[in-house]
Amino acid sequence: MCELAKKQGEAIIHPQVTCNWRDENVNGDGVRSLGVVQKRISCDDRLYAFHGQNASWGQIERDVNEEDVGCGSRFLYGIMLRAPEDLMASFVGFNRFNATATVSWLLQQRDRPDLLGHPCSTACKHYGHQTLSWQLFATL
């Protein structure tokens, strides 16, 4: 979505990482706050920053709460949901998990109920964002 926004000439909010606003002065809104419960920036502060930069595009790629989408008509919102399997495949690839080890661990969890909830330790080792604790793998 970020690349499409850039191709369409949108003015991206700064500082940003993949169009996700990363301003340390606004309570760490964005990637660094993943999995951490904290106050998000207010609608007024978000609006002030967007107007001050003439920004027309920003993204939130994390868990979303009322402060993120509760600004009424002051922003236009689009929400994209992904199929769980596609999200997991993308997540594993982007964060450079060892897919073989992770899938093996998931299958073991599925096939051995006595091991359910057993930590995946090195099977879940990855080289991406270490703060993605809000994302979980589950098997059925």
N, C-alpha and C positions, 0 to 999 in steps of 0.2 A: 504494500500500500504506500509506503514511504517513497519508493522509486516512482510509482505512478503519480503521486502528488508532485514530485519534483519535475517530472516530464510535462505535467500540465501547467507548470509555472507558479505553483503555490509558493508563498513565502513561508518558510519553515521557522518556527519559534527556535530561539537560541538561548543558551547552549543546548544542544540536543545530541542524542545518540539514536540512530535509526528513526528520526523524527519524534522520539520520546524526549520531552523536556527534562533537562538535568540541571536545573539551577539550584545550587547549594544554598542559596539565600531564601528559598521558598520551601523549607522543611524537607529537602531531598526528594521532591516529587519526581517519580520516574523509576528507572531501573534499580537504583541503589536502595529503594525502599521496599523492594519485593519481599513479601513475607513478614514485614515488620509493621505492626499496628502503630500508626501515628497519624496525627492530624494532617490532612492534605491541605493544599492551598485553597483559599476561599474563592468563590466566583469573582468577587471584586478584584482580588489580587491577580487572578488568571486573566481577567478582562483587561486590567491595567497593563500587564506585561504584553499581551497580544497587541493592544492598541499602540503601546509605546514602540513596538518593533514593526508595526504594520504587518504582523504575521497573520497568515490566513490558514495555516495548517499546523497541527500538533497531534500527537498520538499518545494514548495510554495503553501500554502493552503489559498489563498486570491485572491483579484483582481490582475491581472497580467499586467505588462506594458513592454515597450520596453527594459528597463534595465534588466529585468528578463530573457527574452528569446532572446535578440538580440546579443548573443555572438557567433553566427555562429557555426562553427564546434568545438569550444573549449569545448562545453558540448553536451551531448546527451539529448534530451528533449522528454518527453512523456506528453501528455495532456489528462486528463480524464474529460469528461463531464458527468454529471448525469442528469437523468430525473428530471424535476422540482419537481414533486410530491414526488419522493424518497428523493431528497435533503431536501425538507421541512420536511418530516417525520423524517429524520435523525437529522436535525438541532433542531427540537422541542424536540426530545428525548435526544440528547446529552447535550443540554443546560437546560434541565429540566424545560421546559415550562409547565404550566398547560394546557394540550392539550384540555381539555373540555372547559375551558374559552376561549382559543385562537380560537378554531374552532367555538364556539358560536359567538364570535366577528366577525370572517370572514363571517359567514353566515348572520349576521345582516347587514354587509356592502353590501353584495350581494343583499339582499332582500329589503333593505331600501336605495335607491339612495340618499335620503335627508341626510343620515348619512355618505355618502362616504367621506373618509378622516378624519373622526372623530378619535381622538386618542384612542388607545386601552388600555391605562393606565394599570390597574392591570391585564387585560386579557393577556397582553404581558410580564408580569413580569416573569423573569427567573433567574436562578442561575448559568448560564454559563458565558462566556466571555462578559463583559459589553460593549466592544468596537466593537461589531459586527453591527455597524450602517449601514454598506453597504448592509446588507441583509434586504430585505423587503418582507413582505407578500402582495400578491395581490389576488384579487378575480375577476372572470369573470362572 
